[in-house]
Amino acid sequence: MKPTFEPNQSQTGRAPASPVSRSAFQDDHPRLARVVAGQQLLFPANPRGLCGEIGLAWDAAVQLHEEGWLSFCPETTRFLDESQEAELRFVGALAVSGCDYRMLGSLLGGLTRPFAYDVRRLYFDWMERRWRLLPDLQVYPEAAFTDWLETLVQKGDVGSIAGIGELARDALARVHTEA
């Protein structure tokens, strides 16, 4: 379906943007969310305090290390570096959410140890059964919008699409009057 409104270069003053979709996020591999080891934090957390913050029982953290899910021993680590904090937050969040060791094995099987991943940058794609990097909507806003618009088209959500068209026409009118 061809869009009803398509500004050209003379209307916008710039070349039209090429459509971008999720495929623009070429590399969504979890390795991009890894927190590299070694950097000391200005105010480092201690393992027991971090466990309290994320709701992980201290004994559970110790057991996660004993079972090989944590690369460091929380009992003998006085302060966490950035990588260790990310690891404890990531694995600890899974444990707190109810994952047993079998589920941890299933979820973490495709990731590289140590599991020092930024929990704010990853999600688990249940359909593909793998961890994926969250797209950065600040870097690729057109891709996010295009994906959303395509979802609306597939759903046949004419009302939302018409509303978007009205908002776009209004925005263009305001740009033309300000220019």
Residue pairs with C-beta under 8 A, 6 or more apart in sequence:
1 153
4 165
5 165
5 168
5 169
6 16
7 16
7 172
8 16
9 15
9 16
11 172
17 142
19 142
19 146
20 140
20 142
20 143
20 146
21 143
21 146
21 147
21 150
22 135
22 143
22 147
24 140
24 143
25 133
25 135
25 140
25 143
27 133
28 132
28 133
28 135
29 133
30 110
30 111
30 117
30 122
30 131
30 132
30 133
31 112
32 121
32 133
33 117
33 118
33 121
33 122
33 133
34 112
34 116
34 117
34 118
35 82
35 83
35 85
35 86
35 87
35 116
35 117
35 118
36 82
36 83
36 116
37 81
37 82
37 83
37 84
37 114
37 116
38 81
38 82
38 83
39 81
39 82
39 83
40 81
40 82
41 80
41 81
41 82
41 85
44 79
44 80
44 81
44 85
45 53
45 79
45 80
45 85
46 78
46 79
46 80
47 61
47 74
47 75
47 77
47 80
47 84
47 88
48 58
48 74
50 80
50 85
50 88
50 89
50 92
51 57
51 58
51 60
51 61
51 74
51 88
51 92
54 88
54 89
54 92
54 93
54 96
55 96
56 88
56 92
56 95
56 96
58 74
60 92
60 95
61 70
61 74
61 88
61 92
62 73
62 74
62 75
64 70
64 91
64 92
64 95
65 72
65 73
65 74
65 75
67 101
69 91
69 95
69 101
69 104
69 108
69 115
70 87
70 88
70 91
70 114
70 115
71 84
71 87
71 113
71 114
71 115
71 116
72 84
72 87
72 114
74 88
77 84
80 88
83 114
83 116
84 116
86 116
86 117
86 118
86 119
87 114
87 115
87 116
87 117
89 119
90 115
90 116
90 117
90 118
90 119
91 104
91 108
91 115
93 119
94 103
94 104
94 107
94 108
95 104
99 107
107 124
107 131
108 115
110 130
110 131
111 117
111 131
117 131
120 134
121 133
121 134
122 131
122 132
122 133
122 134
123 131
123 132
123 134
124 130
124 131
124 132
125 131
125 132
135 143
135 144
137 144
149 161
149 164
152 160
152 161
152 164
153 161
